[in-house]
């Protein structure tokens, strides 16, 4: 009986480990689509330039994601017709959490170059592609 219980526990644990990875990949793919949707509705002219992390090293990924989340709050919708879509998309990106076992990066968000909102979102999408 003990062997059967141990076998069941081992089977359950291994199946849980196998299903965790595809869920994360699906989550990141959905996030990538959300960023692309936001890119089509964001105002790009006469707006504040945003600090844009580009090509962060692996240890700095969580810091870069935090910088992108702070920058997303400064984005503006292109016009009033896309405002509801824009607001919903920003909410999704604000709630996104990135778990990284790496150490915190020494650089701050302000150390990155400022770019337009569309370039900012392209860099964010590129970062998510790297994570996938």
PyMOL commands that set and color helices and strands:
alter all, ss='L'
color gray80, all
select helices_A, chain A and resi 2-41+58-72+80-95+109-111+117-131
alter helices_A, ss='H'
color red, helices_A
select strands_A, chain A and resi 50-51+114-115
alter strands_A, ss='S'
color yellow, strands_A
deselect
rebuild
show_as cartoon
